[in-house]
Amino acid sequence: MKKQTSAASEAGLKGKNIIDFTSKTIYVGIDVHKKDYQVAKLCDGLCLGNVRMNASAETLIKHLQTHYPGADFKCVYESCAWGFNLQRKLTKAGMDCMVVHAADVATNDKERKRKTDKVDALKLAQSLASGYLKAIHVPDEISQKQRSLMRYRSQLASDLTRTKNRLKGALKFNDIAIPEQYDNGHWSKNFLEWIEQQGLNDPHLCDTLVLMVGHVRLLRQQLLETERALRRLARNHYDERIKLAMTVPGIGSTTAMLFVLEIGDINRFKNFDALNDFIGFCPDTADSGETYRSRGMTTRRHKKLRSGFVEASWRAIRIDPALLQTYQELTKRMKGVHAIIRIARKLLRRLRTVLITGVPYQLGVTQ
């Protein structure tokens, strides 16, 4: 693969380094791809090079240490499908590395219209040198792997819902009416057997319905085994925190496990507002002069956690009289769907307090 270099860059490629980089800080912007990295290096405002290399952390580390011995490296790349492995390897090699949200990297109209990997890498290095970038949280490797089990559980639940909808759609399309006792959200064993029987009664539709029912059963079995694995994980590593979280009304075992795994250490958020921004119970706004516009809840959120807390809030107002009273007062001046968001935010605040203090939730407390 041919490397791209600038005229004054890569000093000392074939001999001794001309510049002494001892105690100098080099800002490294990395545009990460599956097969290669585009790497821009900046020192004292000068671009030392913008090269393409194989997608290997070891290759990148060797390149930097060979060409710029003695320098302090500060690296950055955007969060992507390849996770945090590069960040961990660079950090282990003694290089400071942050991962940033792609939407947080400033850009201008020219960069958007003439977007290339070289432009993106250099933009990252320049933004890092200017101090404008803010890193996202990088979980430790064990927490990341444990979190993947909960995310797989969410994927299975979504797959199961889609498969059920396809099956009901097939019945409707082929004019097979579902009996009243089965026409609800609960898919019982008898209902699945009834669907199979409809297939057996029609040789042209038999294979389709039998296979679709088999897929539903397979997903349900996988979901059951995943939930058992999650319970084992909870007992072995997070039992105390999950039991504490479940004292909050509306918070069940699944929501508690999701929160604990996704948040990690609750103390990494300096205050409630920081946690609330992460979950997404805050508005997007557009202020200009004397004009104020609210665009509703922010689109930057943790999708699963936010929806989980909204669902938990609907359950909580049926359990906690104080939350029910607050909800009823709110509905006097706004719609119920808007009021429940404020209940969810209140629930999030109380869950944070419970986990920080270690004191179980008290029903009926109004503060």
C-alpha positions as CSV (number, residue, x, y, z in Angstrom):
1,M,0.0,0.0,0.0
2,K,1.4,3.3,-1.0
3,K,2.0,5.8,1.8
4,Q,0.9,9.5,1.5
5,T,3.4,12.0,2.9
6,S,3.8,15.8,2.8
7,A,6.9,17.5,1.5
8,A,8.5,18.4,4.8
9,S,7.1,15.5,6.7
10,E,8.7,12.3,7.9
11,A,12.1,13.9,8.5
12,G,14.7,11.1,8.8
13,L,12.8,8.4,7.0
14,K,16.0,6.9,5.7
15,G,18.5,8.3,8.1
16,K,18.8,10.0,11.5
17,N,16.1,12.3,12.7
18,I,16.9,15.9,11.9
19,I,14.6,17.3,14.6
20,D,15.0,16.5,18.2
21,F,11.5,15.6,19.5
22,T,12.5,15.1,23.2
23,S,9.9,16.7,25.5
24,K,7.8,17.9,22.5
25,T,4.2,17.1,22.2
26,I,2.9,15.5,19.0
27,Y,-0.9,15.5,18.4
28,V,-2.0,12.5,16.4
29,G,-5.3,12.3,14.6
30,I,-6.3,8.9,13.5
31,D,-9.1,8.2,11.0
32,V,-9.9,4.5,11.7
33,H,-11.1,2.1,9.0
34,K,-11.3,-1.7,8.7
35,K,-8.2,-2.2,6.6
36,D,-6.1,1.0,7.2
37,Y,-5.5,4.1,9.4
38,Q,-5.1,7.6,8.1
39,V,-2.7,9.2,10.6
40,A,-2.0,13.0,10.8
41,K,0.7,14.3,13.1
42,L,0.9,17.9,14.4
43,C,3.7,19.6,16.4
44,D,3.8,23.3,17.2
45,G,1.2,24.0,14.6
46,L,3.2,22.2,11.9
47,C,1.9,19.1,10.1
48,L,4.7,16.5,10.3
49,G,2.9,14.1,8.0
50,N,-0.4,12.6,7.0
51,V,0.1,9.0,6.1
52,R,-1.9,5.9,5.5
53,M,-0.9,2.6,7.1
54,N,-2.2,-0.8,7.8
55,A,-4.9,-1.0,10.4
56,S,-2.7,-2.3,13.2
57,A,-2.0,-0.7,16.6
58,E,1.4,-2.2,16.7
59,T,2.3,-0.7,13.3
60,L,1.1,2.7,14.4
61,I,3.0,2.5,17.7
62,K,6.2,1.5,15.9
63,H,5.8,4.2,13.3
64,L,5.5,7.0,16.0
65,Q,8.2,5.7,18.2
66,T,10.7,5.2,15.3
67,H,10.1,8.6,13.6
68,Y,9.6,10.8,16.7
69,P,11.7,9.3,19.6
70,G,11.4,11.0,22.9
71,A,8.2,12.8,22.0
72,D,5.0,12.8,24.1
73,F,2.1,11.6,22.0
74,K,-1.5,12.7,22.4
75,C,-3.8,10.7,20.1
76,V,-7.4,10.8,19.2
77,Y,-9.9,9.0,17.0
78,E,-13.7,8.9,16.7
79,S,-15.8,6.2,18.3
80,C,-16.6,3.5,15.7
81,A,-17.5,-0.2,15.2
82,W,-14.0,-1.2,16.2
83,G,-14.5,-0.1,19.8
84,F,-11.8,0.9,22.2
85,N,-9.1,-1.7,21.4
86,L,-6.8,0.9,19.7
87,Q,-7.2,3.2,22.7
88,R,-6.2,0.5,25.2
89,K,-3.1,-0.5,23.2
90,L,-1.9,3.1,22.7
91,T,-2.4,3.8,26.4
92,K,-0.5,0.6,27.3
93,A,2.3,1.8,25.1
94,G,2.5,5.1,27.2
95,M,0.6,7.3,24.7
96,D,-2.3,9.4,25.8
97,C,-5.3,8.5,23.7
98,M,-8.9,9.7,23.8
99,V,-12.0,8.5,21.9
100,V,-14.5,11.2,20.9
101,H,-18.0,11.3,19.6
102,A,-18.0,12.0,15.9
103,A,-20.6,14.7,16.2
104,D,-18.4,16.6,18.7
105,V,-15.7,17.2,16.1
106,A,-16.1,20.7,14.7
107,T,-16.1,21.1,10.9
108,N,-16.6,23.8,8.3
109,D,-18.4,23.9,5.0
110,K,-15.3,23.3,2.9
111,E,-14.4,20.2,4.9
112,R,-17.9,18.8,4.5
113,K,-17.8,19.3,0.7
114,R,-14.3,18.1,0.2
115,K,-14.2,15.3,2.8
116,T,-11.3,12.9,2.6
117,D,-9.5,10.7,5.0
118,K,-6.6,13.1,5.1
119,V,-8.9,16.0,5.9
120,D,-10.6,14.0,8.7
121,A,-7.3,12.9,10.3
122,L,-5.8,16.4,10.2
123,K,-9.0,17.9,11.6
124,L,-8.8,15.5,14.5
125,A,-5.2,16.4,15.2
126,Q,-5.9,20.2,15.0
127,S,-9.0,19.9,17.3
128,L,-7.0,17.9,19.8
129,A,-4.2,20.5,19.8
130,S,-6.6,23.3,20.3
131,G,-8.2,21.6,23.3
132,Y,-11.7,21.7,22.0
133,L,-12.3,17.9,22.2
134,K,-13.9,16.1,25.1
135,A,-13.4,12.4,25.5
136,I,-16.2,9.9,25.9
137,H,-16.0,7.3,28.7
138,V,-14.0,4.2,27.9
139,P,-15.1,1.2,30.0
140,D,-12.6,-1.3,31.2
141,E,-12.3,-4.4,29.1
142,I,-14.2,-6.7,31.5
143,S,-17.1,-4.3,31.9
144,Q,-17.3,-4.0,28.1
145,K,-17.5,-7.8,27.6
146,Q,-20.1,-8.2,30.4
147,R,-22.2,-5.4,28.9
148,S,-22.3,-7.2,25.6
149,L,-24.5,-9.9,27.1
150,M,-27.2,-7.4,28.0
151,R,-27.0,-5.9,24.6
152,Y,-27.4,-9.3,23.0
153,R,-30.4,-9.8,25.2
154,S,-31.9,-6.6,23.8
155,Q,-31.2,-7.7,20.2
156,L,-32.9,-11.1,20.9
157,A,-36.0,-9.3,22.3
158,S,-36.2,-7.1,19.2
159,D,-35.7,-10.1,16.9
160,L,-38.5,-11.9,18.7
161,T,-40.9,-9.0,18.3
162,R,-40.1,-8.7,14.6
163,T,-40.6,-12.4,14.1
164,K,-44.0,-12.4,15.8
165,N,-45.1,-9.5,13.7
166,R,-44.1,-11.3,10.5
167,L,-46.0,-14.3,11.6
168,K,-49.1,-12.4,12.4
169,G,-48.7,-10.6,9.1
170,A,-48.6,-13.9,7.2
171,L,-51.8,-15.1,8.9
172,K,-53.6,-11.8,8.0
173,F,-52.3,-11.9,4.4
174,N,-53.6,-15.4,4.0
175,D,-57.0,-14.7,5.5
176,I,-56.5,-16.8,8.6
177,A,-58.4,-15.1,11.5
178,I,-56.9,-15.5,15.0
179,P,-59.4,-16.8,17.6
180,E,-60.4,-14.3,20.2
181,Q,-58.8,-16.2,23.0
182,Y,-55.4,-15.9,21.3
183,D,-55.7,-12.4,19.9
184,N,-53.7,-10.6,22.5
185,G,-50.0,-9.8,23.3
186,H,-49.4,-13.1,25.1
187,W,-48.1,-15.9,22.8
188,S,-48.9,-19.1,24.7
189,K,-47.9,-22.6,23.8
190,N,-51.4,-23.4,22.7
191,F,-51.4,-20.4,20.3
192,L,-48.2,-21.6,18.6
193,E,-49.7,-25.1,18.3
194,W,-52.8,-23.6,16.8
195,I,-50.7,-21.7,14.2
196,E,-48.9,-25.0,13.3
197,Q,-52.2,-26.7,12.9
198,Q,-53.3,-24.1,10.4
199,G,-50.2,-24.8,8.4
200,L,-50.8,-28.6,8.5
201,N,-54.3,-28.0,7.2
202,D,-53.0,-26.2,4.1
203,P,-50.1,-28.0,2.3
204,H,-49.3,-24.9,0.3
205,L,-48.8,-22.9,3.5
206,C,-47.5,-25.6,5.8
207,D,-43.7,-25.1,5.4
208,T,-44.0,-21.3,5.8
209,L,-46.0,-21.4,9.1
210,V,-44.1,-24.3,10.6
211,L,-40.7,-22.7,9.9
212,M,-41.9,-19.3,11.3
213,V,-43.3,-20.9,14.5
214,G,-40.0,-22.8,14.9
215,H,-38.1,-19.5,14.6
216,V,-40.3,-18.0,17.4
217,R,-39.6,-21.0,19.6
218,L,-35.8,-20.8,18.9
219,L,-35.7,-17.1,19.8
220,R,-37.7,-17.6,23.0
221,Q,-35.3,-20.4,24.0
222,Q,-32.2,-18.2,23.3
223,L,-33.8,-15.3,25.2
224,L,-34.5,-17.6,28.2
225,E,-30.9,-18.9,28.2
226,T,-29.5,-15.3,27.9
227,E,-31.6,-14.2,30.9
228,R,-30.3,-17.1,32.9
229,A,-26.7,-16.1,32.0
230,L,-27.5,-12.5,33.1
231,R,-28.9,-13.7,36.4
232,R,-25.7,-15.7,37.0
233,L,-23.6,-12.6,36.1
234,A,-25.7,-10.5,38.5
235,R,-25.2,-12.9,41.4
236,N,-21.5,-13.2,40.9
237,H,-20.6,-9.5,40.3
238,Y,-23.4,-7.0,40.8
239,D,-25.8,-8.6,43.3
240,E,-25.7,-5.8,45.9
241,R,-26.1,-2.9,43.5
242,I,-28.9,-4.6,41.6
243,K,-30.8,-5.4,44.8
244,L,-30.4,-1.8,45.9
245,A,-31.6,-0.4,42.5
246,M,-34.6,-2.7,42.6
247,T,-35.9,-1.0,45.8
248,V,-36.8,1.9,43.5
249,P,-40.4,1.5,42.4
250,G,-40.8,0.5,38.7
251,I,-37.2,-0.7,38.4
252,G,-37.2,-4.5,37.7
253,S,-34.3,-6.8,37.4
254,T,-33.8,-6.2,33.7
255,T,-33.8,-2.4,34.0
256,A,-31.5,-2.6,37.0
257,M,-29.1,-4.8,35.3
258,L,-29.1,-2.6,32.2
259,F,-28.4,0.5,34.2
260,V,-25.6,-1.0,36.3
261,L,-23.8,-2.5,33.2
262,E,-24.2,0.5,31.0
263,I,-23.4,3.2,33.6
264,G,-20.6,1.3,35.4
265,D,-19.3,3.5,38.3
266,I,-22.1,6.0,39.1
267,N,-19.5,8.3,40.6
268,R,-18.0,9.0,37.2
269,F,-20.8,11.5,36.7
270,K,-19.9,14.6,38.7
271,N,-23.6,15.5,39.3
272,F,-27.1,14.6,38.3
273,D,-27.1,16.9,35.3
274,A,-24.2,15.0,33.8
275,L,-26.0,11.7,34.3
276,N,-29.2,13.2,32.9
277,D,-27.4,14.5,29.8
278,F,-26.1,11.0,29.2
279,I,-29.5,9.3,29.5
280,G,-31.2,12.1,27.5
281,F,-34.0,13.5,29.7
282,C,-33.2,17.1,28.6
283,P,-34.4,19.3,25.8
284,D,-32.7,20.4,22.6
285,T,-32.9,24.2,22.5
286,A,-32.4,27.0,20.0
287,D,-31.8,30.3,21.8
288,S,-31.1,33.5,19.8
289,G,-31.5,37.0,21.3
290,E,-34.8,37.2,23.0
291,T,-36.1,34.1,21.2
292,Y,-36.2,30.7,23.0
293,R,-37.3,27.6,21.3
294,S,-37.4,24.1,22.7
295,R,-37.2,21.2,20.2
296,G,-38.4,18.6,22.6
297,M,-36.2,15.9,24.2
298,T,-32.7,15.6,22.9
299,T,-31.8,13.2,20.1
300,R,-28.5,12.6,21.9
301,R,-29.4,9.9,24.4
302,H,-28.8,6.4,25.5
303,K,-31.7,4.8,23.7
304,K,-32.2,1.7,25.8
305,L,-31.8,3.4,29.1
306,R,-34.1,6.3,28.3
307,S,-36.9,4.0,27.0
308,G,-36.4,1.7,30.0
309,F,-36.8,4.5,32.5
310,V,-40.0,5.8,30.8
311,E,-41.5,2.3,31.0
312,A,-40.4,2.0,34.6
313,S,-42.0,5.4,35.4
314,W,-45.4,4.1,34.2
315,R,-45.1,1.2,36.7
316,A,-43.7,3.5,39.4
317,I,-46.8,5.8,39.6
318,R,-48.9,2.7,40.3
319,I,-46.7,1.8,43.2
320,D,-45.4,5.0,44.9
321,P,-48.2,7.4,46.1
322,A,-45.8,10.3,46.1
323,L,-44.9,9.8,42.4
324,L,-48.6,9.3,41.6
325,Q,-49.5,12.6,43.3
326,T,-46.7,14.4,41.4
327,Y,-47.9,12.9,38.1
328,Q,-51.5,13.9,38.7
329,E,-50.4,17.5,39.5
330,L,-48.3,17.6,36.3
331,T,-51.2,16.4,34.1
332,K,-53.2,19.4,35.1
333,R,-51.0,21.6,32.9
334,M,-49.5,19.2,30.4
335,K,-50.2,15.9,28.5
336,G,-49.6,12.7,30.3
337,V,-46.8,11.7,27.9
338,H,-44.9,14.9,28.9
339,A,-45.6,14.4,32.6
340,I,-44.2,10.9,32.6
341,I,-40.9,12.3,31.3
342,R,-40.6,14.4,34.4
343,I,-41.5,11.4,36.5
344,A,-38.7,9.5,34.8
345,R,-36.2,12.2,35.5
346,K,-37.3,12.2,39.1
347,L,-36.9,8.4,39.2
348,L,-33.4,8.7,37.7
349,R,-32.4,11.2,40.4
350,R,-33.6,8.9,43.1
351,L,-31.9,5.9,41.7
352,R,-28.6,7.8,41.5
353,T,-29.1,8.8,45.2
354,V,-29.8,5.2,46.2
355,L,-26.7,3.9,44.5
356,I,-24.4,6.7,45.8
357,T,-25.6,6.5,49.4
358,G,-26.4,2.8,49.7
359,V,-29.7,3.6,51.4
360,P,-32.7,1.8,50.0
361,Y,-35.6,3.8,48.4
362,Q,-38.4,4.9,50.7
363,L,-41.9,4.7,49.3
364,G,-44.0,7.8,49.7
365,V,-41.1,10.3,50.2
366,T,-42.1,13.5,48.5
367,Q,-38.8,15.5,48.3
